[in-house]
Every structure is written in C-alpha cells, then in structure tokens.
Amino acid sequence: MPKPIYQIVAVARNGVIGLNRKLPWRIPEEWDYFISTTSGGVMVMGRVCAEEFGQGMTDRDMLAITHDTDFSLPGFLVGHSLKEALEMAQASPQPGPIWICGGEQIYQETFDISSRLYISFIQREFDGDTYFPEDWRETFPHELSRQDYATAEVPYSVCIYGKEPEKV
Ligand SMILES: NC(=O)c1ccc[n+]([C@@H]2O[C@H](COP(=O)([O-])OP(=O)(O)OC[C@H]3O[C@@H](n4cnc5c(N)ncnc54)[C@H](OP(=O)(O)O)[C@@H]3O)[C@@H](O)[C@H]2O)c1
C-alpha cells in the first residue's frame, strides 16, 4: 500500500506563511503540534525550509528537494525533483504518512496528489514574502476536524480538510 500524502501548513489571516526564509511568528504550542503530528512519517520540503530546520530529526525521515546536486544537510535525504523525492519518501521504512511541508511552489505542485490538508489558521495578519496558494479550498472542500485555541497569546485554530468527507 502506498503511503498517504498529506499537506501540513500554518497560515496567517492574509495568507502569509513565511518571511525572510523563516516563520513570521513564534507560537510554541502550534509548533509542538506540527512536530508531534509529523512524528513517525516522512517530511518532504523545499531546500529553503530544510535549511530553516538546519538538521534532521531521528523520529522520522526528512527529505529536502533541490536542483543542487552538491547539497547536503545532516539528517536529511535529498531529492533532485519532486518525483524523485516522492519515490524516496514512498520507499521510506517509516510507518507514517508523507507530509508535504512546503514551501509555496511545492504545496501548489502537490495539491493533486495530496488527500488531506492539515492547516493551522493563525488568527492575525503578518508581513510576509511567501504565501499559501489561495485556491486550496477548491482542492480540499471538506472540513474534517477543527480545534480552536482562542486564548493562546496568538489565537489559532488547527483544522484538517480533505478531498473526501472521511472520518479522522
Ligand atoms: N507557515 C508554514 O507552515 C510554512 C511552511 C513551509 C514554509 N514556510 C516558510 O516559507 C518560506 C520557505 O518557502 P519557499 O517557498 O520560499 O521555499 P522552499 O519551497 O522551502 O524552497 C525552495 C527551493 O526548493 C527547491 N525546489 C522547489 N521545487 C523544486 C523542484 N520541483 N525540483 C527541485 N528543487 C525544487 C529549490 O531549491 P534550489 O534553489 O536549491 O534548487 C527552490 O529554490 C520560509 O519563510 C518558511 O518559513 C512556512
């Protein structure tokens, strides 16, 4: 059985996901949710996101995509195209899903092959230079779960959307 492919992202009210190659916010609880949700799976991300991590983690496989054939990062597997990265991810011994972790172009390019979107709505606007593709609601029309964290310092909601109205 191929591993399921899910996208995971945190998005500000104005669609921003990144600024100057970093997250525009610091919300430790939301970051912890991201790390625990993706544990045991395979994280696939662009080279800029991988460099933001700096090094891989041992409870999962982490895969960076780059055109640079000399690129390496401790604890990361490296793929040189999306296709190659996804083949490597499917071959991983990790039991969990493949998690598409961005950035912008990689989200857009994997809309058609991802069955779920794990999206955290950060309930504020932020300055940014990287955005989540606006057309995601057409791709993932069904809200499968929602948890609001209204009293957090920066309020946010953690949601799962799907292509089909499945139980999660
Ligand atoms: N809020 C969130 O949940 C979230 C999630 C993800 C990212 N972000 C933010 O978004 C920003 C990073 O995202 P980004 O979109 O700028 O960059 P990115 O996707 O992390 O990295 C872009 C790079 O990935 C490589 N790449 C992408 N597609 C490729 C392909 N098909 N084949 C080969 N290589 C490919 C290229 O690397 P080379 O130039 O080396 O060839 C490209 O320059 C940061 O600010 C980060 O914090 C936020």
The ligand as a MOL file (V3000), in Angstrom:
LIG
                    3D

  0  0  0     0  0            999 V3000
M  V30 BEGIN CTAB
M  V30 COUNTS 48 52 0 0 0
M  V30 BEGIN ATOM
M  V30 1 N 3.9330 28.5240 7.8200 0
M  V30 2 C 4.2450 27.3240 7.3390 0
M  V30 3 O 3.6080 26.3170 7.6620 0
M  V30 4 C 5.3810 27.2090 6.3840 0
M  V30 5 C 5.5860 26.0090 5.6870 0
M  V30 6 C 6.6100 25.9720 4.7530 0
M  V30 7 C 7.4080 27.0730 4.5440 0
M  V30 8 N 7.1990 28.2000 5.2560 0 CHG=1
M  V30 9 C 8.0150 29.4050 5.0240 0
M  V30 10 O 8.1570 29.5810 3.6290 0
M  V30 11 C 9.4840 30.0120 3.3310 0
M  V30 12 C 10.1900 28.9230 2.5210 0
M  V30 13 O 9.4040 28.5390 1.4310 0
M  V30 14 P 9.8030 28.8540 -0.0790 0
M  V30 15 O 8.5930 28.5870 -0.9020 0
M  V30 16 O 10.4360 30.1980 -0.1140 0 CHG=-1
M  V30 17 O 10.9950 27.8320 -0.3690 0
M  V30 18 P 11.1190 26.2210 -0.3340 0
M  V30 19 O 9.9980 25.5780 -1.0640 0
M  V30 20 O 11.3790 25.7430 1.0450 0
M  V30 21 O 12.4750 26.0670 -1.1470 0
M  V30 22 C 12.5310 26.4730 -2.4900 0
M  V30 23 C 13.6310 25.6890 -3.1250 0
M  V30 24 O 13.2820 24.3020 -3.1570 0
M  V30 25 C 13.8380 23.7200 -4.3090 0
M  V30 26 N 12.7650 23.1880 -5.1410 0
M  V30 27 C 11.4490 23.5070 -5.1150 0
M  V30 28 N 10.7730 22.7850 -6.0210 0
M  V30 29 C 11.6940 22.0010 -6.6450 0
M  V30 30 C 11.6160 21.0210 -7.6730 0
M  V30 31 N 10.4180 20.6980 -8.2420 0
M  V30 32 N 12.7440 20.3960 -8.0620 0
M  V30 33 C 13.9550 20.6860 -7.4820 0
M  V30 34 N 14.0810 21.6150 -6.4930 0
M  V30 35 C 12.9600 22.2470 -6.0930 0
M  V30 36 C 14.6520 24.7960 -4.9990 0
M  V30 37 O 15.9140 24.7090 -4.3950 0
M  V30 38 P 17.3040 25.1020 -5.1320 0
M  V30 39 O 17.2360 26.5910 -5.3010 0
M  V30 40 O 18.3610 24.6780 -4.1620 0
M  V30 41 O 17.3410 24.3500 -6.4250 0
M  V30 42 C 13.9380 26.0550 -4.5670 0
M  V30 43 O 14.7340 27.2050 -4.6560 0
M  V30 44 C 10.1670 30.2390 4.6610 0
M  V30 45 O 9.9420 31.5810 5.0590 0
M  V30 46 C 9.4180 29.2830 5.5830 0
M  V30 47 O 9.4660 29.6810 6.9410 0
M  V30 48 C 6.2050 28.2850 6.1690 0
M  V30 END ATOM
M  V30 BEGIN BOND
M  V30 1 1 1 2
M  V30 2 2 2 3
M  V30 3 1 2 4
M  V30 4 1 4 5
M  V30 5 2 4 48
M  V30 6 2 5 6
M  V30 7 1 6 7
M  V30 8 2 7 8
M  V30 9 1 8 9
M  V30 10 1 8 48
M  V30 11 1 9 10
M  V30 12 1 9 46
M  V30 13 1 10 11
M  V30 14 1 11 12
M  V30 15 1 11 44
M  V30 16 1 12 13
M  V30 17 1 13 14
M  V30 18 2 14 15
M  V30 19 1 14 16
M  V30 20 1 14 17
M  V30 21 1 17 18
M  V30 22 2 18 19
M  V30 23 1 18 20
M  V30 24 1 18 21
M  V30 25 1 21 22
M  V30 26 1 22 23
M  V30 27 1 23 24
M  V30 28 1 23 42
M  V30 29 1 24 25
M  V30 30 1 25 26
M  V30 31 1 25 36
M  V30 32 1 26 27
M  V30 33 1 26 35
M  V30 34 2 27 28
M  V30 35 1 28 29
M  V30 36 1 29 30
M  V30 37 2 29 35
M  V30 38 1 30 31
M  V30 39 2 30 32
M  V30 40 1 32 33
M  V30 41 2 33 34
M  V30 42 1 34 35
M  V30 43 1 36 37
M  V30 44 1 36 42
M  V30 45 1 37 38
M  V30 46 2 38 39
M  V30 47 1 38 40
M  V30 48 1 38 41
M  V30 49 1 42 43
M  V30 50 1 44 45
M  V30 51 1 44 46
M  V30 52 1 46 47
M  V30 END BOND
M  V30 END CTAB
M  END
